[in-house]
């Protein structure tokens, strides 16, 4: 596995994990709106970085 592939995988995994964490914590009523927005923002940023790296490679 190349370094670039590993970086893309990490960013996509973090993005997915943040979305799942926000969902689960919300279901458990353990998450405030501000915290949810922060988690989802981090996930979205990671997914955007992954896509930008993908466009850059092509």
Helices and strands as residue ranges (DSSP letters): H 3-27, H 33-57
